[in-house]
Amino acid sequence: MEVTATYRDRILELHLKGELDHHGARGLLTKLEREIEATLPAELVLDFSGVTFMDSAGIAVALRGWQRMRELGGCVKLYHVAPQPKKVLEAAGVGRMMTVQ
Amino acid sequence: MQRMENYVTLEFLSRSSNEGFARVAAAGFAAQLDPTLDELGDIKTAVSEAVTNAIVHGYPDQLGKIVMKLKLLENNTLEITVRDWGKGIEDIQQARQPLFTTGGEERSGMGFTIMESFMDRLTVKSTPGRGTTVTMRRRISARIKR
């Protein structure tokens, strides 16, 4: 999976593209943590508009982001989440912890 | 015992690149039941979890054989079996608990929970040192034919 990071006005935005499964997510957690460490943002945005499939590997990524941002006193927002990934996130109760749109 | 109308058996190596192949194959087989996009998404997600479990937990330190059987039973029911001959699960009840994982930080521990909530029925059989068989069933709703 392809990840593009942009940082502006204390908002770190990661654009995810491809299939977010165990195979596709390899290296994504490390990339996520590195970008957070480097920018120390107030808000983390995960842009799901390019995600064509997601399973529980995506839950691990969202929860890690949430954990790191909580330590920094910031928040996480998941944008442009398609119905299939949304259902997976809902099954894990992730919608109660962060904004999913 | 439900009558079987059709079946496909697939054997593949426990490489993570086969996760995508397995779920697309399952969706392709399920297509003959005329499922909705939502139902197809559920099937793909559940297959992805079962196959990933076999790859990550069945064969953590080696490559091994995975067999996926897709069956079409009467009553518009799809049965999916994913079998490995790997490490096996010591405590199935514990493994099925939400958030429990032995897979490290890249795993969420939600695999079985998702399989359970996305399918109608889930059975897990395992013998430590011998392997694991996961069987899932999902009835596809009949749609009004035009």
gemmi code that builds the backbone of each chain (N, CA, C; Angstrom):
import gemmi

chains = {
    "A": [
        ("MET", (0.826, -1.196, 0.000), (0.000, 0.000, 0.000), (0.859, 1.244, 0.000)),
        ("GLU", (0.374, 2.272, -0.696), (1.117, 3.531, -0.810), (0.676, 4.512, 0.283)),
        ("VAL", (1.641, 5.184, 0.894), (1.317, 6.172, 1.917), (1.994, 7.488, 1.577)),
        ("THR", (1.225, 8.572, 1.554), (1.796, 9.899, 1.320), (1.467, 10.754, 2.536)),
        ("ALA", (2.503, 11.392, 3.097), (2.288, 12.207, 4.290), (2.401, 13.691, 3.957)),
        ("THR", (1.469, 14.484, 4.506), (1.594, 15.939, 4.389), (1.402, 16.544, 5.782)),
        ("TYR", (2.108, 17.629, 6.058), (2.003, 18.270, 7.369), (1.799, 19.765, 7.184)),
        ("ARG", (0.726, 20.290, 7.765), (0.446, 21.725, 7.657), (-0.423, 22.148, 8.837)),
        ("ASP", (-0.132, 23.317, 9.395), (-0.912, 23.870, 10.511), (-1.116, 22.856, 11.638)),
        ("ARG", (-0.073, 22.165, 11.991), (-0.074, 21.174, 13.079), (-0.996, 19.973, 12.805)),
        ("ILE", (-1.366, 19.820, 11.537), (-2.167, 18.648, 11.170), (-1.321, 17.728, 10.298)),
        ("LEU", (-1.165, 16.482, 10.760), (-0.447, 15.483, 9.968), (-1.478, 14.641, 9.226)),
        ("GLU", (-1.367, 14.619, 7.917), (-2.333, 13.883, 7.132), (-1.641, 12.751, 6.385)),
        ("LEU", (-2.141, 11.540, 6.569), (-1.592, 10.403, 5.825), (-2.641, 9.924, 4.828)),
        ("HIS", (-2.268, 9.946, 3.565), (-3.168, 9.463, 2.511), (-2.818, 8.008, 2.229)),
        ("LEU", (-3.785, 7.126, 2.456), (-3.530, 5.704, 2.259), (-4.126, 5.269, 0.926)),
        ("LYS", (-3.363, 4.466, 0.200), (-3.855, 4.016, -1.099), (-3.574, 2.530, -1.266)),
        ("GLY", (-4.632, 1.773, -1.547), (-4.458, 0.340, -1.784), (-5.256, -0.494, -0.799)),
        ("GLU", (-4.816, -1.735, -0.586), (-5.534, -2.655, 0.286), (-4.856, -2.717, 1.650)),
        ("LEU", (-5.624, -2.377, 2.691), (-5.068, -2.332, 4.036), (-5.330, -3.665, 4.738)),
        ("ASP", (-4.539, -4.675, 4.370), (-4.596, -5.965, 5.068), (-3.226, -6.220, 5.695)),
        ("HIS", (-3.033, -7.388, 6.248), (-1.757, -7.735, 6.890), (-0.592, -7.556, 5.915)),
        ("HIS", (-0.809, -7.960, 4.664), (0.231, -7.841, 3.630), (0.505, -6.372, 3.292)),
        ("GLY", (-0.578, -5.631, 3.057), (-0.441, -4.239, 2.638), (0.039, -3.317, 3.752)),
        ("ALA", (-0.255, -3.694, 5.003), (0.063, -2.814, 6.137), (1.500, -2.949, 6.620)),
        ("ARG", (2.260, -3.867, 6.008), (3.642, -4.047, 6.456), (4.402, -2.725, 6.343)),
        ("GLY", (5.018, -2.320, 7.428), (5.779, -1.078, 7.412), (4.950, 0.168, 7.689)),
        ("LEU", (3.616, 0.018, 7.640), (2.753, 1.186, 7.823), (2.794, 1.720, 9.264)),
        ("LEU", (2.837, 0.801, 10.247), (2.912, 1.231, 11.648), (4.190, 2.022, 11.901)),
        ("THR", (5.305, 1.539, 11.359), (6.590, 2.218, 11.534), (6.544, 3.599, 10.887)),
        ("LYS", (5.994, 3.646, 9.685), (5.876, 4.922, 8.954), (5.012, 5.917, 9.752)),
        ("LEU", (3.877, 5.412, 10.267), (2.958, 6.233, 11.057), (3.674, 6.825, 12.278)),
        ("GLU", (4.396, 5.961, 12.998), (5.078, 6.421, 14.210), (6.181, 7.413, 13.889)),
        ("ARG", (6.923, 7.149, 12.817), (8.003, 8.050, 12.415), (7.476, 9.436, 12.076)),
        ("GLU", (6.380, 9.472, 11.327), (5.808, 10.764, 10.927), (5.299, 11.530, 12.151)),
        ("ILE", (4.691, 10.814, 13.102), (4.194, 11.477, 14.320), (5.367, 12.027, 15.138)),
        ("GLU", (6.412, 11.200, 15.289), (7.610, 11.628, 16.028), (8.231, 12.873, 15.402)),
        ("ALA", (8.281, 12.883, 14.081), (8.969, 13.961, 13.366), (8.187, 15.275, 13.411)),
        ("THR", (6.844, 15.203, 13.460), (6.052, 16.433, 13.355), (5.344, 16.832, 14.650)),
        ("LEU", (5.163, 15.875, 15.572), (4.418, 16.098, 16.815), (3.134, 16.916, 16.561)),
        ("PRO", (2.221, 16.380, 15.781), (1.033, 17.138, 15.372), (-0.002, 17.258, 16.497)),
        ("ALA", (-0.938, 18.183, 16.317), (-2.068, 18.312, 17.245), (-3.209, 17.419, 16.767)),
        ("GLU", (-3.185, 17.112, 15.467), (-4.252, 16.303, 14.891), (-3.674, 15.360, 13.841)),
        ("LEU", (-4.121, 14.100, 13.896), (-3.705, 13.128, 12.888), (-4.920, 12.809, 12.024)),
        ("VAL", (-4.769, 12.981, 10.729), (-5.851, 12.643, 9.798), (-5.405, 11.461, 8.945)),
        ("LEU", (-6.199, 10.398, 8.969), (-5.933, 9.285, 8.073), (-6.964, 9.363, 6.953)),
        ("ASP", (-6.495, 9.631, 5.752), (-7.390, 9.771, 4.609), (-7.558, 8.409, 3.936)),
        ("PHE", (-8.780, 7.876, 4.064), (-9.075, 6.528, 3.567), (-9.629, 6.529, 2.143)),
        ("SER", (-9.624, 7.680, 1.471), (-10.298, 7.728, 0.162), (-9.699, 6.743, -0.849)),
        ("GLY", (-8.420, 6.383, -0.677), (-7.797, 5.449, -1.618), (-7.775, 4.008, -1.141)),
        ("VAL", (-8.430, 3.737, 0.010), (-8.400, 2.378, 0.556), (-9.512, 1.538, -0.082)),
        ("THR", (-9.138, 0.503, -0.812), (-10.111, -0.308, -1.557), (-10.588, -1.515, -0.758)),
        ("PHE", (-9.848, -1.869, 0.293), (-10.250, -2.973, 1.170), (-9.534, -2.810, 2.502)),
        ("MET", (-10.212, -3.163, 3.580), (-9.544, -3.123, 4.879), (-10.034, -4.260, 5.771)),
        ("ASP", (-9.104, -4.916, 6.474), (-9.505, -5.895, 7.487), (-8.937, -5.458, 8.840)),
        ("SER", (-8.791, -6.379, 9.785), (-8.407, -5.972, 11.141), (-7.006, -5.360, 11.212)),
        ("ALA", (-6.207, -5.527, 10.170), (-4.894, -4.868, 10.144), (-5.080, -3.351, 10.234)),
        ("GLY", (-6.159, -2.852, 9.657), (-6.449, -1.420, 9.696), (-6.851, -0.946, 11.079)),
        ("ILE", (-7.473, -1.856, 11.856), (-7.847, -1.521, 13.235), (-6.580, -1.265, 14.044)),
        ("ALA", (-5.581, -2.140, 13.841), (-4.311, -1.998, 14.565), (-3.661, -0.655, 14.242)),
        ("VAL", (-3.745, -0.236, 12.983), (-3.152, 1.037, 12.558), (-3.901, 2.218, 13.205)),
        ("ALA", (-5.242, 2.178, 13.147), (-6.045, 3.269, 13.718), (-5.814, 3.371, 15.231)),
        ("LEU", (-5.764, 2.209, 15.900), (-5.578, 2.215, 17.358), (-4.191, 2.721, 17.748)),
        ("ARG", (-3.179, 2.368, 16.948), (-1.834, 2.862, 17.242), (-1.774, 4.375, 17.109)),
        ("GLY", (-2.405, 4.888, 16.062), (-2.463, 6.338, 15.859), (-3.160, 7.018, 17.022)),
        ("TRP", (-4.257, 6.423, 17.445), (-5.050, 6.971, 18.554), (-4.223, 7.023, 19.841)),
        ("GLN", (-3.488, 5.915, 20.082), (-2.651, 5.805, 21.284), (-1.567, 6.886, 21.303)),
        ("ARG", (-0.853, 7.028, 20.184), (0.232, 8.011, 20.090), (-0.311, 9.441, 20.228)),
        ("MET", (-1.446, 9.699, 19.570), (-2.017, 11.050, 19.608), (-2.547, 11.381, 21.000)),
        ("ARG", (-3.031, 10.373, 21.702), (-3.508, 10.596, 23.065), (-2.340, 10.997, 23.966)),
        ("GLU", (-1.198, 10.355, 23.745), (0.005, 10.703, 24.508), (0.428, 12.146, 24.257)),
        ("LEU", (0.163, 12.623, 23.037), (0.531, 13.995, 22.680), (-0.582, 14.985, 23.010)),
        ("GLY", (-1.703, 14.480, 23.512), (-2.842, 15.344, 23.818), (-3.603, 15.780, 22.574)),
        ("GLY", (-3.440, 15.055, 21.486), (-4.114, 15.402, 20.222), (-5.230, 14.428, 19.897)),
        ("CYS", (-5.727, 14.512, 18.660), (-6.823, 13.630, 18.268), (-6.587, 12.992, 16.897)),
        ("VAL", (-7.410, 12.003, 16.588), (-7.312, 11.290, 15.312), (-8.635, 11.402, 14.573)),
        ("LYS", (-8.566, 11.642, 13.272), (-9.773, 11.651, 12.454), (-9.562, 10.765, 11.235)),
        ("LEU", (-10.536, 9.926, 10.944), (-10.467, 9.085, 9.756), (-11.464, 9.638, 8.744)),
        ("TYR", (-10.961, 10.056, 7.597), (-11.823, 10.685, 6.596), (-12.036, 9.808, 5.359)),
        ("HIS", (-13.165, 10.021, 4.708), (-13.497, 9.352, 3.435), (-13.451, 7.832, 3.558)),
        ("VAL", (-14.040, 7.314, 4.636), (-14.017, 5.874, 4.874), (-15.200, 5.224, 4.137)),
        ("ALA", (-14.903, 4.310, 3.232), (-15.932, 3.619, 2.440), (-16.708, 2.632, 3.329)),
        ("PRO", (-17.894, 2.176, 2.879), (-18.726, 1.297, 3.718), (-18.014, 0.036, 4.235)),
        ("GLN", (-17.209, -0.610, 3.402), (-16.562, -1.864, 3.855), (-15.586, -1.611, 5.014)),
        ("PRO", (-14.613, -0.703, 4.878), (-13.746, -0.428, 6.025), (-14.510, 0.104, 7.234)),
        ("LYS", (-15.570, 0.884, 6.972), (-16.345, 1.469, 8.064), (-16.971, 0.364, 8.922)),
        ("LYS", (-17.476, -0.661, 8.264), (-18.106, -1.767, 8.976), (-17.093, -2.502, 9.867)),
        ("VAL", (-15.868, -2.645, 9.353), (-14.803, -3.302, 10.128), (-14.455, -2.452, 11.353)),
        ("LEU", (-14.343, -1.143, 11.153), (-14.023, -0.236, 12.261), (-15.136, -0.254, 13.308)),
        ("GLU", (-16.389, -0.300, 12.827), (-17.530, -0.315, 13.748), (-17.557, -1.603, 14.568)),
        ("ALA", (-17.225, -2.724, 13.930), (-17.214, -4.021, 14.626), (-16.215, -4.002, 15.781)),
        ("ALA", (-15.188, -3.173, 15.654), (-14.165, -3.092, 16.695), (-14.427, -1.946, 17.664)),
        ("GLY", (-15.505, -1.201, 17.448), (-15.838, -0.097, 18.351), (-14.941, 1.122, 18.186)),
        ("VAL", (-14.226, 1.209, 17.062), (-13.280, 2.306, 16.844), (-14.000, 3.661, 16.723)),
        ("GLY", (-15.227, 3.627, 16.204), (-16.005, 4.858, 16.039), (-16.294, 5.569, 17.354)),
        ("ARG", (-16.213, 4.828, 18.465), (-16.454, 5.454, 19.766), (-15.222, 6.194, 20.259)),
        ("MET", (-14.059, 5.892, 19.644), (-12.803, 6.476, 20.113), (-12.319, 7.628, 19.255)),
        ("MET", (-12.737, 7.654, 18.004), (-12.266, 8.713, 17.109), (-13.319, 9.022, 16.053)),
        ("THR", (-13.154, 10.170, 15.399), (-14.094, 10.570, 14.345), (-13.885, 9.699, 13.107)),
        ("VAL", (-14.967, 9.067, 12.641), (-14.902, 8.290, 11.399), (-15.937, 8.861, 10.446)),
        ("GLN", (-15.465, 9.357, 9.301), (-16.409, 9.980, 8.350), (-16.283, 9.396, 6.958)),
    ],
    "B": [
        ("MET", (-27.217, -32.529, 7.849), (-26.220, -32.294, 6.790), (-26.906, -31.633, 5.592)),
        ("GLN", (-26.372, -30.492, 5.193), (-26.979, -29.790, 4.060), (-26.408, -30.302, 2.744)),
        ("ARG", (-27.257, -30.415, 1.746), (-26.832, -30.888, 0.437), (-25.876, -29.873, -0.204)),
        ("MET", (-24.837, -30.402, -0.854), (-23.870, -29.520, -1.485), (-24.193, -29.366, -2.963)),
        ("GLU", (-24.249, -28.103, -3.414), (-24.615, -27.828, -4.809), (-23.391, -27.608, -5.695)),
        ("ASN", (-22.321, -27.122, -5.084), (-21.115, -26.802, -5.866), (-19.948, -26.635, -4.896)),
        ("TYR", (-18.743, -26.848, -5.375), (-17.590, -26.575, -4.512), (-16.337, -26.265, -5.327)),
        ("VAL", (-15.383, -25.629, -4.645), (-14.063, -25.341, -5.210), (-13.053, -25.561, -4.092)),
        ("THR", (-11.925, -26.160, -4.399), (-10.862, -26.312, -3.410), (-9.603, -25.620, -3.926)),
        ("LEU", (-9.010, -24.792, -3.084), (-7.800, -24.066, -3.465), (-6.693, -24.375, -2.470)),
        ("GLU", (-5.521, -24.669, -2.994), (-4.376, -24.894, -2.113), (-3.317, -23.851, -2.437)),
        ("PHE", (-2.786, -23.209, -1.395), (-1.763, -22.186, -1.648), (-0.780, -22.117, -0.492)),
        ("LEU", (0.356, -21.494, -0.753), (1.426, -21.350, 0.222), (1.106, -20.185, 1.172)),
        ("SER", (1.587, -20.297, 2.404), (1.261, -19.287, 3.416), (2.066, -17.996, 3.244)),
        ("ARG", (2.031, -17.442, 2.045), (2.672, -16.142, 1.816), (1.602, -15.055, 1.949)),
        ("SER", (1.998, -13.922, 2.553), (0.999, -12.882, 2.807), (0.423, -12.325, 1.501)),
        ("SER", (1.176, -12.451, 0.413), (0.649, -11.968, -0.870), (-0.558, -12.786, -1.324)),
        ("ASN", (-0.787, -13.957, -0.725), (-1.951, -14.770, -1.093), (-3.233, -14.364, -0.352)),
        ("GLU", (-3.129, -13.440, 0.604), (-4.328, -12.984, 1.321), (-5.322, -12.353, 0.356)),
        ("GLY", (-4.815, -11.484, -0.491), (-5.675, -10.818, -1.471), (-6.251, -11.797, -2.470)),
        ("PHE", (-5.426, -12.745, -2.900), (-5.891, -13.762, -3.846), (-7.042, -14.573, -3.252)),
        ("ALA", (-6.863, -14.999, -1.986), (-7.871, -15.860, -1.343), (-9.222, -15.152, -1.245)),
        ("ARG", (-9.226, -13.876, -0.863), (-10.527, -13.208, -0.689), (-11.198, -12.896, -2.024)),
        ("VAL", (-10.380, -12.612, -3.038), (-10.962, -12.356, -4.360), (-11.527, -13.661, -4.933)),
        ("ALA", (-10.820, -14.776, -4.695), (-11.307, -16.082, -5.157), (-12.632, -16.424, -4.472)),
        ("ALA", (-12.713, -16.174, -3.165), (-13.948, -16.465, -2.423), (-15.095, -15.592, -2.936)),
        ("ALA", (-14.794, -14.328, -3.211), (-15.825, -13.421, -3.723), (-16.278, -13.877, -5.110)),
        ("GLY", (-15.342, -14.347, -5.914), (-15.671, -14.842, -7.247), (-16.595, -16.046, -7.193)),
        ("PHE", (-16.314, -16.953, -6.258), (-17.164, -18.138, -6.102), (-18.552, -17.732, -5.586)),
        ("ALA", (-18.562, -16.798, -4.647), (-19.830, -16.352, -4.046), (-20.715, -15.625, -5.051)),
        ("ALA", (-20.114, -15.122, -6.116), (-20.872, -14.318, -7.093), (-22.073, -15.071, -7.668)),
        ("GLN", (-21.984, -16.415, -7.750), (-23.096, -17.191, -8.309), (-24.350, -17.133, -7.428)),
        ("LEU", (-24.203, -16.660, -6.184), (-25.356, -16.503, -5.289), (-25.988, -15.117, -5.428)),
        ("ASP", (-25.456, -14.310, -6.326), (-25.948, -12.958, -6.551), (-25.980, -12.122, -5.261)),
        ("PRO", (-24.861, -12.049, -4.572), (-24.833, -11.289, -3.310), (-24.837, -9.783, -3.546)),
        ("THR", (-25.190, -9.028, -2.523), (-25.074, -7.567, -2.594), (-23.601, -7.201, -2.380)),
        ("LEU", (-23.251, -5.981, -2.685), (-21.880, -5.507, -2.465), (-21.500, -5.620, -0.996)),
        ("ASP", (-22.480, -5.353, -0.144), (-22.271, -5.418, 1.290), (-21.948, -6.853, 1.729)),
        ("GLU", (-22.723, -7.817, 1.199), (-22.475, -9.223, 1.538), (-21.105, -9.679, 1.016)),
        ("LEU", (-20.757, -9.238, -0.196), (-19.441, -9.584, -0.748), (-18.320, -9.022, 0.123)),
        ("GLY", (-18.507, -7.801, 0.609), (-17.527, -7.173, 1.491), (-17.345, -7.976, 2.775)),
        ("ASP", (-18.470, -8.456, 3.326), (-18.415, -9.254, 4.557), (-17.635, -10.550, 4.326)),
        ("ILE", (-17.916, -11.206, 3.198), (-17.247, -12.475, 2.881), (-15.751, -12.261, 2.698)),
        ("LYS", (-15.393, -11.216, 1.939), (-13.976, -10.927, 1.714), (-13.254, -10.623, 3.032)),
        ("THR", (-13.924, -9.877, 3.903), (-13.295, -9.517, 5.175), (-13.072, -10.762, 6.034)),
        ("ALA", (-14.097, -11.619, 6.129), (-13.978, -12.818, 6.963), (-12.892, -13.758, 6.420)),
        ("VAL", (-12.837, -13.913, 5.097), (-11.804, -14.771, 4.484), (-10.418, -14.195, 4.748)),
        ("SER", (-10.298, -12.885, 4.633), (-9.022, -12.228, 4.876), (-8.526, -12.513, 6.294)),
        ("GLU", (-9.433, -12.460, 7.262), (-9.060, -12.722, 8.665), (-8.635, -14.179, 8.856)),
        ("ALA", (-9.407, -15.108, 8.288), (-9.102, -16.534, 8.477), (-7.769, -16.895, 7.834)),
        ("VAL", (-7.541, -16.402, 6.620), (-6.299, -16.730, 5.904), (-5.101, -16.047, 6.575)),
        ("THR", (-5.282, -14.809, 7.021), (-4.189, -14.113, 7.716), (-3.817, -14.854, 9.002)),
        ("ASN", (-4.828, -15.331, 9.738), (-4.550, -16.113, 10.948), (-3.692, -17.330, 10.629)),
        ("ALA", (-4.049, -18.052, 9.548), (-3.287, -19.249, 9.171), (-1.843, -18.876, 8.838)),
        ("ILE", (-1.673, -17.754, 8.134), (-0.328, -17.322, 7.727), (0.487, -16.846, 8.935)),
        ("VAL", (-0.129, -15.995, 9.766), (0.612, -15.366, 10.865), (0.777, -16.312, 12.060)),
        ("HIS", (-0.317, -17.007, 12.423), (-0.282, -17.816, 13.637), (-0.042, -19.302, 13.359)),
        ("GLY", (-0.561, -19.791, 12.218), (-0.356, -21.205, 11.884), (1.102, -21.478, 11.556)),
        ("TYR", (1.662, -20.609, 10.727), (3.050, -20.798, 10.278), (3.886, -19.568, 10.607)),
        ("PRO", (4.160, -19.308, 11.900), (4.890, -18.084, 12.250), (6.344, -18.081, 11.771)),
        ("ASP", (6.983, -19.259, 11.729), (8.419, -19.280, 11.402), (8.741, -20.044, 10.135)),
        ("GLN", (7.730, -20.417, 9.388), (7.987, -21.224, 8.185), (6.847, -21.005, 7.196)),
        ("LEU", (7.052, -21.494, 5.993), (5.972, -21.449, 5.007), (5.292, -22.810, 5.025)),
        ("GLY", (3.983, -22.817, 4.837), (3.271, -24.092, 4.853), (2.060, -24.047, 3.948)),
        ("LYS", (1.346, -25.172, 3.957), (0.212, -25.325, 3.049), (-1.085, -24.835, 3.695)),
        ("ILE", (-1.855, -24.101, 2.929), (-3.196, -23.679, 3.357), (-4.187, -24.178, 2.312)),
        ("VAL", (-5.270, -24.777, 2.767), (-6.315, -25.213, 1.838), (-7.606, -24.479, 2.181)),
        ("MET", (-8.189, -23.845, 1.175), (-9.467, -23.161, 1.358), (-10.519, -23.879, 0.522)),
        ("LYS", (-11.589, -24.301, 1.178), (-12.692, -24.939, 0.469), (-13.885, -24.012, 0.468)),
        ("LEU", (-14.454, -23.834, -0.693), (-15.648, -23.002, -0.830), (-16.775, -23.917, -1.254)),
        ("LYS", (-17.847, -23.927, -0.494), (-18.970, -24.797, -0.825), (-20.244, -23.988, -0.923)),
        ("LEU", (-21.031, -24.378, -1.911), (-22.360, -23.792, -2.039), (-23.354, -24.832, -1.555)),
        ("LEU", (-24.012, -24.546, -0.445), (-24.979, -25.474, 0.122), (-26.380, -25.030, -0.276)),
        ("GLU", (-27.364, -25.887, -0.029), (-28.737, -25.485, -0.368), (-29.136, -24.291, 0.510)),
        ("ASN", (-30.236, -23.656, 0.136), (-30.694, -22.495, 0.896), (-29.790, -21.279, 0.739)),
        ("ASN", (-29.127, -21.172, -0.420), (-28.279, -19.997, -0.679), (-27.177, -19.790, 0.367)),
        ("THR", (-26.669, -20.907, 0.883), (-25.676, -20.794, 1.942), (-24.273, -21.090, 1.420)),
        ("LEU", (-23.353, -20.201, 1.793), (-21.952, -20.359, 1.416), (-21.191, -20.881, 2.633)),
        ("GLU", (-20.393, -21.926, 2.420), (-19.547, -22.426, 3.515), (-18.089, -22.296, 3.095)),
        ("ILE", (-17.300, -21.697, 3.966), (-15.884, -21.484, 3.674), (-15.058, -22.165, 4.764)),
        ("THR", (-14.154, -23.044, 4.343), (-13.270, -23.704, 5.300), (-11.831, -23.326, 4.982)),
        ("VAL", (-11.100, -22.864, 5.986), (-9.682, -22.537, 5.819), (-8.897, -23.434, 6.766)),
        ("ARG", (-8.010, -24.253, 6.190), (-7.284, -25.221, 7.003), (-5.773, -25.040, 6.857)),
        ("ASP", (-5.074, -25.140, 7.976), (-3.605, -25.180, 7.917), (-3.095, -26.343, 8.744)),
        ("TRP", (-1.861, -26.724, 8.492), (-1.250, -27.853, 9.212), (-0.103, -27.339, 10.078)),
        ("GLY", (-0.319, -26.151, 10.624), (0.738, -25.466, 11.372), (0.685, -25.713, 12.867)),
        ("LYS", (0.976, -24.644, 13.595), (1.223, -24.682, 15.034), (0.007, -25.064, 15.874)),
        ("GLY", (-1.172, -24.713, 15.404), (-2.371, -24.983, 16.195), (-2.583, -23.952, 17.290)),
        ("ILE", (-3.754, -24.025, 17.922), (-4.112, -23.059, 18.976), (-4.261, -23.825, 20.286)),
        ("GLU", (-3.564, -23.365, 21.325), (-3.617, -24.036, 22.629), (-4.994, -23.879, 23.278)),
        ("ASP", (-5.476, -22.619, 23.275), (-6.717, -22.308, 23.967), (-7.634, -21.529, 23.016)),
        ("ILE", (-8.560, -22.250, 22.379), (-9.413, -21.631, 21.352), (-10.304, -20.543, 21.951)),
        ("GLN", (-10.851, -20.827, 23.139), (-11.742, -19.843, 23.773), (-11.034, -18.510, 24.008)),
        ("GLN", (-9.796, -18.607, 24.461), (-8.999, -17.401, 24.705), (-8.694, -16.691, 23.377)),
        ("ALA", (-8.349, -17.489, 22.356), (-8.015, -16.915, 21.044), (-9.207, -16.165, 20.444)),
        ("ARG", (-10.433, -16.613, 20.775), (-11.626, -15.983, 20.211), (-12.042, -14.722, 20.956)),
        ("GLN", (-11.434, -14.453, 22.100), (-11.758, -13.240, 22.858), (-11.347, -11.985, 22.082)),
        ("PRO", (-12.224, -10.954, 22.047), (-11.824, -9.704, 21.398), (-10.555, -9.141, 22.021)),
        ("LEU", (-9.671, -8.633, 21.208), (-8.422, -7.966, 21.594), (-7.319, -8.914, 22.054)),
        ("PHE", (-7.625, -10.241, 22.165), (-6.547, -11.159, 22.520), (-5.712, -11.436, 21.280)),
        ("THR", (-4.397, -11.301, 21.400), (-3.530, -11.697, 20.292), (-2.164, -12.132, 20.800)),
        ("THR", (-1.552, -13.040, 20.042), (-0.168, -13.424, 20.316), (0.697, -12.905, 19.170)),
        ("GLY", (0.061, -12.106, 18.309), (0.715, -11.717, 17.052), (1.522, -10.430, 17.102)),
        ("GLY", (1.694, -9.836, 18.280), (2.488, -8.612, 18.355), (1.667, -7.390, 17.991)),
        ("GLU", (2.354, -6.246, 17.890), (1.636, -4.970, 17.776), (0.963, -4.745, 16.416)),
        ("GLU", (1.342, -5.514, 15.409), (0.703, -5.306, 14.104), (-0.672, -5.980, 14.017)),
        ("ARG", (-1.000, -6.804, 15.018), (-2.288, -7.478, 15.014), (-3.198, -6.813, 16.052)),
        ("SER", (-4.480, -6.753, 15.758), (-5.393, -6.064, 16.668), (-6.093, -7.018, 17.633)),
        ("GLY", (-6.035, -8.312, 17.354), (-6.752, -9.268, 18.193), (-8.240, -9.307, 17.891)),
        ("MET", (-8.633, -8.761, 16.744), (-10.048, -8.679, 16.401), (-10.466, -9.651, 15.294)),
        ("GLY", (-9.551, -10.485, 14.835), (-9.829, -11.381, 13.713), (-11.047, -12.270, 13.906)),
        ("PHE", (-11.059, -13.039, 14.988), (-12.195, -13.955, 15.227), (-13.490, -13.166, 15.483)),
        ("THR", (-13.370, -12.030, 16.175), (-14.556, -11.205, 16.443), (-15.189, -10.753, 15.125)),
        ("ILE", (-14.351, -10.364, 14.179), (-14.861, -9.923, 12.874), (-15.474, -11.096, 12.109)),
        ("MET", (-14.793, -12.246, 12.121), (-15.357, -13.428, 11.448), (-16.723, -13.755, 12.038)),
        ("GLU", (-16.821, -13.694, 13.368), (-18.080, -13.994, 14.047), (-19.182, -13.005, 13.676)),
        ("SER", (-18.835, -11.730, 13.654), (-19.893, -10.748, 13.425), (-20.259, -10.622, 11.939)),
        ("PHE", (-19.346, -10.994, 11.033), (-19.636, -10.854, 9.603), (-20.243, -12.114, 8.990)),
        ("MET", (-20.120, -13.256, 9.693), (-20.666, -14.502, 9.172), (-21.778, -14.983, 10.115)),
        ("ASP", (-22.595, -15.950, 9.649), (-23.688, -16.438, 10.494), (-23.191, -17.449, 11.524)),
        ("ARG", (-22.157, -18.191, 11.150), (-21.681, -19.252, 12.030), (-20.171, -19.409, 11.884)),
        ("LEU", (-19.502, -19.644, 12.991), (-18.047, -19.835, 12.954), (-17.685, -20.991, 13.870)),
        ("THR", (-16.979, -21.989, 13.337), (-16.456, -23.045, 14.206), (-14.950, -23.124, 14.018)),
        ("VAL", (-14.240, -23.339, 15.113), (-12.785, -23.424, 15.087), (-12.367, -24.746, 15.714)),
        ("LYS", (-11.616, -25.532, 14.962), (-11.082, -26.781, 15.499), (-9.576, -26.713, 15.384)),
        ("SER", (-8.889, -27.099, 16.448), (-7.438, -27.000, 16.400), (-6.786, -28.024, 17.311)),
        ("THR", (-5.647, -28.534, 16.898), (-4.834, -29.409, 17.733), (-3.416, -28.838, 17.735)),
        ("PRO", (-2.894, -28.484, 18.933), (-1.535, -27.944, 18.980), (-0.553, -28.882, 18.273)),
        ("GLY", (0.249, -28.300, 17.404), (1.238, -29.073, 16.660), (0.697, -29.735, 15.402)),
        ("ARG", (-0.630, -29.706, 15.235), (-1.224, -30.401, 14.081), (-1.939, -29.458, 13.114)),
        ("GLY", (-2.394, -28.327, 13.622), (-3.043, -27.378, 12.717), (-4.421, -26.934, 13.158)),
        ("THR", (-5.013, -26.079, 12.333), (-6.289, -25.433, 12.661), (-7.232, -25.456, 11.452)),
        ("THR", (-8.507, -25.697, 11.737), (-9.532, -25.608, 10.693), (-10.615, -24.632, 11.141)),
        ("VAL", (-10.842, -23.626, 10.318), (-11.876, -22.631, 10.595), (-12.984, -22.803, 9.557)),
        ("THR", (-14.214, -22.984, 10.032), (-15.344, -23.136, 9.112), (-16.356, -22.026, 9.361)),
        ("MET", (-16.728, -21.360, 8.286), (-17.666, -20.231, 8.411), (-18.825, -20.444, 7.449)),
        ("ARG", (-20.002, -20.039, 7.870), (-21.164, -20.122, 6.988), (-21.859, -18.777, 6.908)),
        ("ARG", (-22.375, -18.493, 5.713), (-23.122, -17.251, 5.550), (-24.222, -17.485, 4.527)),
        ("ARG", (-25.434, -17.182, 4.936), (-26.550, -17.294, 4.021), (-26.693, -15.982, 3.247)),
        ("ILE", (-26.797, -16.101, 1.941), (-26.926, -14.914, 1.093), (-28.414, -14.660, 0.852)),
        ("SER", (-28.837, -13.453, 1.139), (-30.263, -13.134, 1.029), (-30.730, -13.234, -0.428)),
        ("ALA", (-31.933, -13.759, -0.601), (-32.476, -13.869, -1.947), (-32.924, -12.488, -2.409)),
        ("ARG", (-32.550, -12.126, -3.610), (-32.951, -10.814, -4.126), (-34.054, -10.996, -5.161)),
        ("ILE", (-34.868, -9.976, -5.257), (-35.969, -10.061, -6.228), (-35.376, -10.040, -7.646)),
        ("LYS", (-35.698, -11.095, -8.394), (-35.171, -11.175, -9.770), (-36.013, -10.292, -10.681)),
        ("ARG", (-35.281, -9.591, -11.544), (-35.995, -8.719, -12.477), (-36.479, -9.520, -13.670)),
    ],
}
model = gemmi.Model(1)
for chain_id, residues in chains.items():
    chain = gemmi.Chain(chain_id)
    for i, (resn, *xyz) in enumerate(residues, 1):
        res = gemmi.Residue()
        res.name, res.seqid = resn, gemmi.SeqId(i, " ")
        for name, pos in zip(("N", "CA", "C"), xyz):
            atom = gemmi.Atom()
            atom.name, atom.element = name, gemmi.Element(name[0])
            atom.pos, atom.b_iso = gemmi.Position(*pos), 0.0
            res.add_atom(atom)
        chain.add_residue(res)
    model.add_chain(chain)
structure = gemmi.Structure()
structure.add_model(model)
structure.setup_entities()
